[in-house]
Amino acid sequence: MRIKVFTDKKTRAKCKIFQMLKTHAGKKHLSFHTPGHKSGAWDITELSFSDNLASPHGCIAEAERDIAELLGAKKSFILTDGSTSGVLSILYVAKLSGVKKVAVCVHSHKSVFNGCAALGLTPVVFTAREANFCPAKTEPKDFLNALENADALFLTSPDYYGNIPDLKAIRALCDREKKLLLVDGAHGGHLHFDKTLYAGAYADLWVDGVHKSLPALTQGAVVSARTEETAEALLSAVGIFRTTSPSYPVMASVEYAVKYPRNHALETAVKEYADATERVFIKEDYTKLCAIFGKHAAEAEKALEADGIFAEFCDGNTIMFYLSPATDLKAFSLLKKRLDAALKKYPYESVKRIPAPLVLFREGETERIETEKAIGRICAENCGIFPPCTPLIFVGEEVTAEKIALLKKANNVFGVYENKIRVFKEEKRE
């Protein structure tokens, strides 16, 4: 098996963990240590020369210092468990800081709600406006009421559709109210090139899921702190939530990804295409290219896949194509060609609007039943399309036929197992 990741020679030369692994792989080695495949080359464990993510002092320590400098953080910690472990870590730090309630957007990733539940934090949920049936850019007016009743604000920036809130204004607001600003930047690792858009320029604690928008192996991420005090607490947090068996290839790829160069040519090409093409748009983040198909979205997605074009997700109205600085112009030209043909073949036809959910976060006895039989019942476990992994049906929300239909059409979902979802044991609402 051959995976092309470390392709840029200039970037490789700057990466301490990669160079350590390359040197080791060139030597004879008999492996009487984990992992069990015993190849003893690139995928190794903590040895005398390889440093230790839990207590770094060598190449990993150097890599984390470089990453923190590039991201503008006091401290940055490499994650090999994806952004989820980073989200859990920053929520844990918030709890250590005395936070009990967190203002959270309804479109936040499931890990935020799971983290609040596991840590005993209360999510004060605020709804988001929509545009073309997609979440719109978060404005302070959207969460002011929630923030009044919370100790911290948890934002997603950018979201899965490329929206970036006015982080500068929000930072000033949190300073005035003396409340922590936490940011899930799982889809914004590439934005460190432009600090006006980058979460790390404003947040107290934030996560970069570098494997999503930069050339890192899956599960490669970074969690960072803005101050010495929060950095010390974050060190304790990652010690709890990170794996004790981190992948060295993933660690090396995280350092490589953060040091990967900006792709100005691609950014320009994407913006020009979105500006010139009807039903195609980008928001503040160029890596999320969206095409609106309405009722024909699922059909168009399958047609594109038959042509070899695999999008990130289809939400039943919009298909989102995820780009990165590693996307070359030749590949993007092919995407444009295939997408133009699909837009011509499948004219837009509006979908029925699904109202924003009423989130009650109630408790009680539950049961798992078939999705079709759950219509009219009250959802007991968040479920939705995967990705974007933001809940479509929330705990406490009435299950509707429209949302079940979306789940049935989706290629991948969460909260659904063997065509069953969890509901509360009660009669249907009148």
Secondary structure per residue as TSV (DSSP state, phi and psi in degrees):
chain	resnum	aa	ss	phi	psi
A	1	M	-	360.0	132.6
A	2	R	-	-126.8	122.1
A	3	I	-	-115.5	123.6
A	4	K	-	-86.5	107.5
A	5	V	-	-128.0	-57.6
A	6	F	-	-86.1	64.7
A	7	T	-	-91.8	-21.9
A	8	D	-	-90.2	112.4
A	9	K	H	-63.2	-42.0
A	10	K	H	-63.9	-38.6
A	11	T	H	-69.6	-42.1
A	12	R	H	-56.2	-39.9
A	13	A	H	-64.6	-22.3
A	14	K	T	-89.9	-6.0
A	15	C	-	-99.6	113.2
A	16	K	H	-66.3	-42.7
A	17	I	H	-69.1	-41.7
A	18	F	H	-60.1	-45.5
A	19	Q	H	-64.1	-36.7
A	20	M	H	-61.8	-45.8
A	21	L	H	-66.5	-39.0
A	22	K	H	-63.1	-44.0
A	23	T	H	-62.1	-44.5
A	24	H	H	-65.3	-41.4
A	25	A	H	-64.4	-22.0
A	26	G	T	-85.2	0.1
A	27	K	S	-109.0	157.7
A	28	K	-	-68.6	141.0
A	29	H	-	-155.2	123.4
A	30	L	-	-103.1	120.2
A	31	S	-	-92.7	112.4
A	32	F	-	-119.1	39.6
A	33	H	S	-138.4	172.5
A	34	T	S	-72.3	158.1
A	35	P	S	-80.5	169.7
A	36	G	T	-71.1	-12.9
A	37	H	T	-72.3	-17.6
A	38	K	-	62.6	22.4
A	39	S	-	-73.0	-32.3
A	40	G	-	63.6	24.1
A	41	A	S	-108.8	-96.5
A	42	W	S	-82.2	-39.1
A	43	D	S	-93.0	92.7
A	44	I	-	-120.2	-171.2
A	45	T	-	-122.8	-168.7
A	46	E	S	-73.6	109.5
A	47	L	-	-118.7	-178.4
A	48	S	T	-61.6	-25.8
A	49	F	T	-110.3	-8.9
A	50	S	T	-96.7	-1.9
A	51	D	-	68.1	176.9
A	52	N	-	-142.7	118.6
A	53	L	T	-59.9	-32.6
A	54	A	T	-71.9	-26.9
A	55	S	S	-148.9	69.2
A	56	P	-	-72.0	144.0
A	57	H	-	-144.0	-8.2
A	58	G	S	-120.4	-123.0
A	59	C	H	-64.3	-33.9
A	60	I	H	-69.9	-41.2
A	61	A	H	-61.0	-42.7
A	62	E	H	-63.2	-42.8
A	63	A	H	-62.7	-44.1
A	64	E	H	-66.2	-34.7
A	65	R	H	-66.1	-43.0
A	66	D	H	-61.6	-43.6
A	67	I	H	-62.4	-45.5
A	68	A	H	-59.7	-40.4
A	69	E	H	-65.3	-43.4
A	70	L	H	-65.4	-35.2
A	71	L	H	-89.3	-8.2
A	72	G	T	75.3	31.9
A	73	A	-	-105.0	156.1
A	74	K	S	-69.0	-45.3
A	75	K	E	-143.5	142.2
A	76	S	E	-127.7	142.0
A	77	F	E	-123.5	127.0
A	78	I	E	-70.1	138.2
A	79	L	E	-119.9	138.2
A	80	T	S	-115.2	15.5
A	81	D	S	-113.5	14.4
A	82	G	-	80.8	177.1
A	83	S	H	-67.0	-22.7
A	84	T	H	-57.4	-43.6
A	85	S	H	-66.4	-29.4
A	86	G	H	-70.0	-41.2
A	87	V	H	-60.8	-46.3
A	88	L	H	-61.2	-38.6
A	89	S	H	-66.2	-44.2
A	90	I	H	-72.8	-30.2
A	91	L	H	-67.2	-36.6
A	92	Y	H	-64.5	-42.6
A	93	V	H	-61.8	-40.9
A	94	A	H	-59.1	-42.7
A	95	K	H	-63.8	-42.0
A	96	L	H	-61.2	-27.6
A	97	S	T	-82.8	0.4
A	98	G	T	99.3	4.6
A	99	V	-	-70.9	133.8
A	100	K	-	-118.5	-30.5
A	101	K	E	-127.3	138.1
A	102	V	E	-124.4	125.7
A	103	A	E	-74.5	121.4
A	104	V	E	-133.0	134.3
A	105	C	E	-71.8	145.9
A	106	V	T	-60.8	-24.4
A	107	H	T	-93.0	15.6
A	108	S	-	-69.2	158.9
A	109	H	-	-64.0	151.2
A	110	K	H	-58.1	-28.6
A	111	S	H	-63.7	-28.5
A	112	V	H	-67.1	-47.2
A	113	F	H	-67.1	-39.8
A	114	N	H	-64.8	-40.4
A	115	G	H	-63.6	-43.2
A	116	C	H	-60.2	-43.7
A	117	A	H	-63.9	-43.7
A	118	A	H	-68.8	-32.1
A	119	L	H	-97.0	-1.0
A	120	G	T	76.2	23.5
A	121	L	-	-92.3	145.5
A	122	T	E	-97.3	118.7
A	123	P	E	-78.8	123.7
A	124	V	E	-97.3	99.4
A	125	V	E	-84.5	133.8
A	126	F	E	-119.9	147.1
A	127	T	-	-85.3	163.2
A	128	A	-	-118.9	147.2
A	129	R	-	-72.5	163.9
A	130	E	E	-125.4	155.9
A	131	A	E	-143.8	122.2
A	132	N	T	56.4	37.3
A	133	F	T	66.1	15.8
A	134	C	E	-112.9	152.7
A	135	P	E	-57.2	140.4
A	136	A	-	-95.7	169.7
A	137	K	-	-59.0	130.5
A	138	T	-	-72.2	129.8
A	139	E	-	-116.1	154.2
A	140	P	H	-52.6	-35.0
A	141	K	H	-63.3	-22.0
A	142	D	H	-70.9	-31.4
A	143	F	H	-119.8	3.9
A	144	L	H	-57.7	-45.4
A	145	N	H	-63.3	-42.0
A	146	A	H	-65.6	-40.8
A	147	L	H	-66.2	-31.4
A	148	E	H	-60.8	-30.4
A	149	N	T	-103.0	15.3
A	150	A	-	-132.4	167.1
A	151	D	S	-102.8	-11.6
A	152	A	E	-153.8	159.8
A	153	L	E	-116.2	129.4
A	154	F	E	-115.9	114.5
A	155	L	E	-114.6	158.5
A	156	T	E	-108.8	124.2
A	157	S	S	-153.4	116.4
A	158	P	S	-77.8	164.3
A	159	D	-	-87.2	-176.1
A	160	Y	T	-69.9	-9.0
A	161	Y	T	-108.0	4.5
A	162	G	-	91.0	8.7
A	163	N	-	-74.2	135.5
A	164	I	-	-125.6	119.2
A	165	P	-	-68.2	168.0
A	166	D	-	-76.0	84.4
A	167	L	H	-65.7	-31.9
A	168	K	H	-64.3	-46.1
A	169	A	H	-67.2	-37.4
A	170	I	H	-69.4	-37.5
A	171	R	H	-60.5	-43.5
A	172	A	H	-63.4	-38.7
A	173	L	H	-65.2	-45.1
A	174	C	H	-65.7	-35.9
A	175	D	H	-63.3	-43.5
A	176	R	H	-65.2	-39.1
A	177	E	H	-87.5	-4.7
A	178	K	T	57.2	51.0
A	179	K	-	-129.3	144.3
A	180	L	E	-66.5	143.3
A	181	L	E	-112.1	113.3
A	182	L	E	-110.2	138.1
A	183	V	E	-133.0	127.5
A	184	D	E	-87.0	98.4
A	185	G	E	-102.4	35.9
A	186	A	T	-55.6	-27.8
A	187	H	T	-107.3	19.4
A	188	G	-	-130.7	22.1
A	189	G	G	-58.0	-33.5
A	190	H	G	-71.5	-15.0
A	191	L	G	-76.9	-5.0
A	192	H	G	-64.0	-14.8
A	193	F	G	-64.8	-29.1
A	194	D	S	-127.3	97.8
A	195	K	T	-66.4	-15.2
A	196	T	T	-69.8	-21.8
A	197	L	T	-107.5	-9.2
A	198	Y	-	-88.0	130.8
A	199	A	G	-57.3	-36.6
A	200	G	G	-65.5	-15.8
A	201	A	G	-78.1	-9.7
A	202	Y	T	-132.7	-30.5
A	203	A	-	-78.0	154.9
A	204	D	S	-76.1	-40.5
A	205	L	E	-141.3	141.1
A	206	W	E	-154.2	161.3
A	207	V	E	-119.6	137.5
A	208	D	E	-115.8	116.1
A	209	G	-	-88.4	78.3
A	210	V	H	-63.1	-23.1
A	211	H	H	-70.0	-16.2
A	212	K	H	-81.6	-43.6
A	213	S	H	-122.9	8.6
A	214	L	S	-135.4	162.1
A	215	P	S	-78.2	70.6
A	216	A	-	-118.5	159.1
A	217	L	-	-68.2	152.7
A	218	T	T	-54.7	136.9
A	219	Q	T	86.5	-0.8
A	220	G	-	-77.2	125.9
A	221	A	E	-152.3	173.8
A	222	V	E	-140.4	139.5
A	223	V	E	-121.2	138.1
A	224	S	E	-134.9	158.0
A	225	A	E	-126.3	148.6
A	226	R	S	-87.1	-32.2
A	227	T	S	-123.5	164.9
A	228	E	H	-61.4	-40.2
A	229	E	H	-64.2	-48.6
A	230	T	H	-69.4	-30.5
A	231	A	H	-64.9	-39.7
A	232	E	H	-64.9	-42.0
A	233	A	H	-67.9	-36.0
A	234	L	H	-67.5	-33.9
A	235	L	H	-58.1	-42.6
A	236	S	H	-66.4	-39.0
A	237	A	H	-65.5	-46.6
A	238	V	H	-67.1	-26.4
A	239	G	H	-64.1	-24.4
A	240	I	H	-88.0	-43.8
A	241	F	H	-97.9	-17.3
A	242	R	S	-78.8	153.4
A	243	T	-	-67.3	151.9
A	244	T	S	-89.1	2.1
A	245	S	S	-126.6	66.0
A	246	P	-	-70.2	147.0
A	247	S	-	-81.7	124.5
A	248	Y	H	-67.9	-40.6
A	249	P	H	-60.2	-38.5
A	250	V	H	-66.4	-43.6
A	251	M	H	-58.5	-45.2
A	252	A	H	-62.1	-38.7
A	253	S	H	-70.0	-29.7
A	254	V	H	-64.9	-48.9
A	255	E	H	-59.8	-44.6
A	256	Y	H	-59.8	-44.0
A	257	A	H	-65.1	-43.8
A	258	V	H	-65.2	-30.9
A	259	K	T	-90.0	-1.0
A	260	Y	-	-67.3	142.5
A	261	P	-	-74.8	157.8
A	262	R	-	-70.2	146.6
A	263	N	-	-110.9	81.7
A	264	H	H	-61.7	-39.0
A	265	A	H	-62.1	-42.5
A	266	L	H	-67.1	-45.1
A	267	E	H	-54.2	-45.5
A	268	T	H	-64.5	-44.0
A	269	A	H	-63.3	-40.5
A	270	V	H	-65.8	-45.5
A	271	K	H	-63.2	-40.7
A	272	E	H	-65.6	-40.2
A	273	Y	H	-66.6	-44.5
A	274	A	H	-63.5	-39.9
A	275	D	H	-66.3	-31.6
A	276	A	H	-95.2	-8.2
A	277	T	S	-116.5	122.3
A	278	E	T	-67.6	139.8
A	279	R	T	73.4	7.0
A	280	V	E	-118.5	133.4
A	281	F	E	-148.6	156.8
A	282	I	-	-126.2	154.5
A	283	K	-	-97.2	-136.6
A	284	E	S	-71.5	-20.8
A	285	D	-	-108.4	115.6
A	286	Y	T	-69.7	-17.6
A	287	T	T	-75.9	-10.3
A	288	K	E	-109.0	92.7
A	289	L	E	-92.7	118.6
A	290	C	E	-111.6	139.8
A	291	A	E	-126.8	129.7
A	292	I	E	-94.9	123.2
A	293	F	-	-120.4	-13.5
A	294	G	B	64.6	-134.0
A	295	K	T	-61.0	-22.0
A	296	H	T	-93.3	10.7
A	297	A	H	-60.7	-49.1
A	298	A	H	-64.0	-39.5
A	299	E	H	-64.5	-42.9
A	300	A	H	-65.5	-38.5
A	301	E	H	-60.3	-43.9
A	302	K	H	-67.7	-36.2
A	303	A	H	-66.0	-40.2
A	304	L	H	-65.6	-39.3
A	305	E	H	-63.7	-35.7
A	306	A	H	-63.8	-25.8
A	307	D	T	-91.9	6.3
A	308	G	T	88.4	9.3
A	309	I	-	-103.6	114.5
A	310	F	-	-110.9	113.1
A	311	A	-	-80.1	168.4
A	312	E	S	-69.7	-48.0
A	313	F	E	-163.8	164.2
A	314	C	E	-128.0	124.1
A	315	D	-	-98.4	12.5
A	316	G	S	94.3	-6.0
A	317	N	S	-140.0	-42.5
A	318	T	E	-121.4	140.9
A	319	I	E	-106.3	129.4
A	320	M	E	-110.5	128.6
A	321	F	E	-107.7	121.1
A	322	Y	E	-94.7	120.5
A	323	L	-	-107.1	174.4
A	324	S	-	-157.5	168.1
A	325	P	T	-57.5	-18.5
A	326	A	T	-87.0	-2.8
A	327	T	-	-75.5	120.4
A	328	D	-	-86.5	162.0
A	329	L	H	-65.4	-29.6
A	330	K	H	-65.1	-44.6
A	331	A	H	-64.8	-39.7
A	332	F	H	-66.8	-36.4
A	333	S	H	-63.0	-39.2
A	334	L	H	-66.6	-40.7
A	335	L	H	-59.1	-46.2
A	336	K	H	-58.0	-44.5
A	337	K	H	-60.8	-48.6
A	338	R	H	-68.2	-38.8
A	339	L	H	-69.8	-39.7
A	340	D	H	-58.8	-41.5
A	341	A	H	-65.3	-40.4
A	342	A	H	-67.4	-40.6
A	343	L	H	-62.6	-36.4
A	344	K	H	-71.4	-38.5
A	345	K	H	-75.0	-35.1
A	346	Y	S	-116.5	91.7
A	347	P	-	-65.9	153.8
A	348	Y	-	-69.9	134.0
A	349	E	B	-137.7	121.3
A	350	S	-	-59.9	143.1
A	351	V	-	-95.0	162.0
A	352	K	-	-72.9	132.4
A	353	R	-	-72.1	131.4
A	354	I	-	-99.7	118.2
A	355	P	-	-58.9	153.9
A	356	A	-	-61.2	143.2
A	357	P	-	-74.0	153.2
A	358	L	-	-95.3	112.5
A	359	V	-	-100.0	116.3
A	360	L	-	-108.0	-21.7
A	361	F	-	47.2	49.4
A	362	R	-	-84.1	173.8
A	363	E	-	-128.2	166.6
A	364	G	-	150.5	177.7
A	365	E	-	-68.0	143.8
A	366	T	E	-128.6	166.1
A	367	E	E	-149.7	155.9
A	368	R	E	-105.1	122.7
A	369	I	E	-131.3	165.5
A	370	E	E	-61.2	144.3
A	371	T	G	-56.2	-42.3
A	372	E	G	-64.1	-34.0
A	373	K	G	-80.3	-11.7
A	374	A	G	-82.2	-11.4
A	375	I	T	-60.5	126.6
A	376	G	T	93.9	-13.4
A	377	R	S	-88.3	174.4
A	378	I	B	-103.0	122.6
A	379	C	B	-63.7	138.7
A	380	A	-	-117.5	0.5
A	381	E	S	-151.6	124.8
A	382	N	-	-52.5	136.9
A	383	C	B	-145.6	155.9
A	384	G	E	-177.8	-168.1
A	385	I	E	-85.1	140.9
A	386	F	T	-126.6	114.6
A	387	P	T	-71.1	168.8
A	388	P	T	-87.4	-0.4
A	389	C	-	65.8	25.7
A	390	T	-	-100.1	135.8
A	391	P	-	-56.4	133.7
A	392	L	S	-94.2	-38.4
A	393	I	B	-123.2	120.4
A	394	F	-	-93.7	157.9
A	395	V	T	-56.2	130.5
A	396	G	T	91.3	-5.7
A	397	E	-	-96.1	144.9
A	398	E	B	-72.5	132.2
A	399	V	-	-76.3	127.5
A	400	T	-	-110.5	158.5
A	401	A	H	-64.2	-36.0
A	402	E	H	-62.6	-42.2
A	403	K	H	-75.3	-33.1
A	404	I	H	-63.7	-38.6
A	405	A	H	-62.3	-39.4
A	406	L	H	-64.7	-42.1
A	407	L	H	-63.1	-37.5
A	408	K	H	-67.4	-33.4
A	409	K	H	-78.9	-25.5
A	410	A	-	-68.6	146.3
A	411	N	S	-68.0	-39.9
A	412	N	-	-139.4	142.8
A	413	V	E	-139.0	169.6
A	414	F	E	-131.1	157.3
A	415	G	S	79.5	1.1
A	416	V	-	-121.7	127.1
A	417	Y	B	-134.7	121.6
A	418	E	T	53.7	44.1
A	419	N	T	62.1	28.2
A	420	K	E	-127.8	145.8
A	421	I	E	-126.4	160.6
A	422	R	E	-90.9	131.8
A	423	V	E	-131.6	163.8
A	424	F	E	-78.2	146.7
A	425	K	S	-77.6	97.6
A	426	E	S	-165.1	166.0
A	427	E	-	-73.2	158.8
A	428	K	-	-62.2	149.8
A	429	R	-	-68.3	145.6
A	430	E	-	-73.3	360.0
